[in-house]
Amino acid sequence: MRVSGITAPVLWATLFAMTLFAGNSLLNRMALLEEGMPPLFYVCLRMSSGAAVLWLLVRAKRTPAPPGGSWLSALALAAYMIFFSLAYQDLPAAVGTLIIAAAVPGIMVAWGLAHGEAFTLRLGAGLLLALAGLFFLLMPGLSAPSPSGSALMFLSGASWGMYSILGKNSEHPLRDTAGNFLRGVPVVFAVQLCIFAADAPASGELPAGLTAMGVMLALAAGGLASALGYAVWYAVMPRYTYAGAAAVQLSVPLITTAAALPLLGEAVTPRIAVSSAVILAGIALVILVRKN
């Protein structure tokens, strides 16, 4: 089977990676909502556990070269994680992933166009349809999400878009992902220390919310949903165009919405349902229609 030039194994690997990405939203929301974990402590644990698992994977492959990646990619990764967790203080999991998906196509398509990638009518219609669904979600109204949370999540999506661009043509995806995570650890810890120093209680005690379950959720997000998900996505992303890679990631909100109802008890409102349907139609137009 081949759909739009993408083979079945690549599609299955992509679905696996997108499911793990959806897991990031669910785990983050559970840690903040149910365990009361401070968002930046969560980020530090997530980045650290992801770096540890990726380092072990690189060692298992017996790769002699040191971890790859770059500081620019690491900064984009850290920004994505920090804004992501801060935003989830005010947003449901399903809504958060819908918003983050709005920023990713914009920056990736703009980058592709600036570097000579063809922009077809079908591609434009599909992306516009997907973004229209997100615009409908964010329209003012009784069920509109938090403006501050939405802005933070949009910044998270923009950072993820840049991270995806920087890693799209990686020749050693696992090694580069490991290098980015390792470099990201001191970045997120530095941000956490600065904020903790400014807001620390007079007693010097750590803030509440560092429960065993919260720590386990953060470690699972880093070691499984992030480390494994990013490594798989880096490996298959070169098979897509910039626009195609952006459109594929719009499936993450749909997976998250389906899982948030039973796991977090989040209601699927008419606004979310309509937005998700329109996004799915846009993805189908870009990815799932056979080339003539």
Secondary structure, DSSP 8 states (H G I E B T S, - for coil): -EETTEEHHHHHHHHHHHHHHHHHHHHHHHHHHTS---HHHHHHHHHHHHHHHHHHHHHHTT--S-----HHHHHHHHHHHHHHHHHTTTS-HHHHHHHHHHHHHHHHHHHHHHTT----HHHHHHHHHHHHHHHHHHSSSTT---HHHHHHHHHHHHHHHHHHHHHTT-SSHHHHHHHHHHHHHHHHHHHHHHHHHHH--TT----S---HHHHHHHHHIIIIIIHHHHHHHHHHGGGS-HHHHHHHGGGHHHHHHHHHHHHH-----HHHHHHHHHHHHHHHHHTSS---
